[in-house]
Amino acid sequence: LRKFAGNVDIDRIYNGKDRVSVMEGRLQLQENEITLLKSSLADALRRLRLHDQLIPLLKQQLIAARVCACLCASMCLCSQVWLSVSNPAHKSSYTDSLSSLSRVRRNSEKLAKDPQEKTKKRLDKKAASSQLEMYKYVSMVQSCHTCFFICHWLTGQSIKMFIRGRPITMYVPSNIQNYDDLRMEPPVEKLELDWVYGYRGRDCRANLYLLASGEAVYFIACVVVLYHINNRTQRHYSKHTDCVRCLTIHPDKVRVASGQTAGVDKDGKPLQPYVHIWDSSTLITLQQIGLGTFERGVGSVAFSFADSGAFLCVIDDSNEHMLSVWDCAKGTKHAEVKSTNEAVFTVEFNPNDSTNIITCGKSHVYFWTLSAGSLTKKQGIFGKYKKPKFIQCFVFSLTGDVLTGDSEGNILTWGKSPGDVKTLGKGAKETFQIMRQTRAHDGSVFTLCMLQGGALLSGGGKDRKIIRWSADLAPERECEVKDTCFGAVRCIADVDGEELLVGTTRNAILRGTFSDGFVAIVQGHVDEMWGLATHPSQDVFLTCGHDRLVCVWNTEEHKLDWCTTLEEYGLCADFCPNGAVVSVGLSTGRWLVLDLQTKDIVSDYTDGNEQLSVMRYSTDGSFLAVGSHDNFIYIYNVTESGRRYSRYGKCNGHSSFITHLDWSKDGKYIMSNSGDYEILYWDIAGGCKLLRNRYESKDREWASYTCVLGFHVMGVWLEGSDGTDINALCRSHNERMVAVADDFCKVHLFQYPCPKPKAPNHSYEGHGSHVTNVRFTHCDSHVLSMGGKDTCILQWRVKRGGTGDSGGDRLHSSSSTSTSSPEP
């Protein structure tokens, strides 16, 4: 081999093969480990089911008259072990308990291995069975650390649950005599979607239209909003299961088609995207198009016009951007073809010929012909003109020409040209070429809108201008969106030929004319939001997020009262009880106090150099607690009606960052949660001391309840939760309900208290991202929730379902069903 190989290094080849073999062996070992982990997980789930089945049997056996001495010893042992952990006074018996546990385990193993053992003969059969089941039960619980482990039946004093293997102990309040007899039910109150704040203009095109009813239709998160521009009322189509990505209206100006992204469910399984065709007057779904056909999501949709909307064209978000044509009446696919691997921005039918379809996107314009169930395309020829990087939009002129707007700021006029017979011979086919180039904007042309008389409107990106063009593309009028906080022009909708609706890239919708200018009728955040606070006495709430905006909203008038931009982004906020000022915690450890009337910063402080996660005033407003990611809670004295602050102390004891905290009703104590699932209690009046004996805090009353870990809200956690599934919760002021924001785009409503696992609740959809925060308004008339990446704020009306007492007296139902938001 060496003779024939010449200069080739044979040893290197062999060594390379060895390394490949080693790598293959390592890969096989990793695959074996994954298989083992999967089997372990399946076994844990099986043990969980066994756990639920064993509890009733165990209780019956413990009550049985003939319980052997060994079983009694094991019961005493469990009580001793639990008391030794929960009460320092029993630590002396801990060693004896461990030795007793060893004896119980040895006896149980003997029973399991040798049925003829003399030990078994001395025991009653039922007692032996009971002891064996006890051992199996203890072993099962020790091997599964993601489940709730209820220990109340041992001592009647405390409950323990495990999250990601970490034990969390919660003490049962004195007013609950028998935990087992508590039965949970959903709250009698329910939520109904009242208002949607925001608009998705930052990354979507052609998503603002005016219906025949006088309603503007647009979308954000999973909701399509119908906003009456004169009456200032909203209706909502909320049948989508994930974020809506595109929208179009039927030629009859009544029917609407909306497409959504794929998304995933709470178990990580992909949800299939589809298109809904629905009636805007009744909000009834007429047709569901393409379930199981589209990949990743639906990027663009369009109705045909020449045949009164008989067909719907759809482009999905797959790598090939599949172009499909559907029969709207039957819901069946008429034709499908691969479009391009490049981004596709929009699609439209020729209004005069439903067999002609045009798509545009990155560096292309395609002219499609639909014939006999198949689609063929011709690419637009740029010829002597510079090929732009993006073709952003297009419209059809009244003469049948195609006008495109591109990233170079030009409007290109396209038309058919006969085939070049001289060059290509007699078989040359007609082509689509640029007939004219018109300079329109500095920067991209984001949108084009054709008016009834043949005039054209164009919207610019960089220059933020709206220009009106004559039919022969001569500029007639122009107007600039002067306020930079609105961003560039994303899309334009004609109201009456003079008045316009303008969607912007910073998620605002403007209304106005060239003469009078434009004012915002819809506004929203443009980046992820976390901070949410409600005013203590007014219909006002505040939001802040990664876009560095602090916004104050009015829940009664459904509008933005004022907005300011900070140097850093805000993550948390709280109103002073007097309602005059609000504190906002920032991402750098800095926190500000803003005057609600003047919008001025009246105080500016810094605690540490890590982000702040929670701000909370005491009930009388004399203290402010600031929770930080540096594991400390900073306490401040508050004077001069919330305008002056002085450091009072610092709570040091958490081993991870602070996530939530609440003040007691007397303003002397704090309950706090941390990132490693700790529940700690602090004596603020006594000098910010950590209360080592948490048992003493079990009957303390809390002015608010936003801590996600605690006895009174244990039932909000789903089985198998990893500790980050619940981002926020809030107890109502009347102490009857708990609203919960989770990581699966849902808002839940539980009764309060809900101290038992798997508590029934009402569940509501609408967000398209993790729900970061939730709050009740001051009078409990509404619940406010906000999404993370969907930049959406949802306002829910609380519908009173009946009367009843609050607190523990209402724990009397065993219902376990959840309800979804009804269609408006």
ABEGO torsion letter per residue (X at the ends): XAAAAEABBAAAAAAAAAAAAAAAAAAAAAAAAAAAAAAAAAAAAAAAAAAAAAAAAAAAAAABABBBAAAAAAAAAAAAAAAAAABAAAAAAAAAAAAAAAAAAAAAAAAAABAABAAAAABBAAAAAAAAAAAAAAAAAAABAABBBBAAAAAGABBBBBBGGBBBBBBBBAABABAAABBBBBBABBBBBABBBEBBAAABBGABBBBAAGBBBBBBEABBBBBBAAAGBBBBBAABABBBABBBBBAAGABBBBBBBAEBBAAGBBBBBBBBBBBAAAGBBABBBGBGABBGEBABBBBBAAAGGABBBBBBABAAGBBBBBBAAAGBBABBBBABABBBABBBBBAABAABBBBBEBGBBBBBBBBGGBBBBBBBBAEABBBBABBABBBBBAAGBBBBBBAAGBBBBBBBBBBBAAAAEAABBBBBBBABBBBABBEBBABBBBBAAGBBBBBBAAAGBBBBBBAAGBBABBBBBABAAAEBBABBBBAAGABBBBBBAAGBBBBEBAAAEBBBABBBBABBBABBBBBAABBBBBBBBAAGBBBBBBAAAGBBABBBBBABBBABBBBBAAGABBBBBBAAGBBBBBBAAAGBBABBBBBEABBBABBBBBAAGABBBBBBAAGBBBBBBBBGGGABBBBABBBBGBABBBABBBBBAAGABBBBBBAAGBBBBBBAAAGGBBBABAAAAAABBBABBABABEAAAAAABBBGBAGAABABBBBBAAGABBBBBBAAGBBBBBBOBBABBGBBBBBBBGBABBBABBBBBAAGABBBBBBBAAGBBBBBBBBBAEBEBBEAAABABABABBBBBBBX
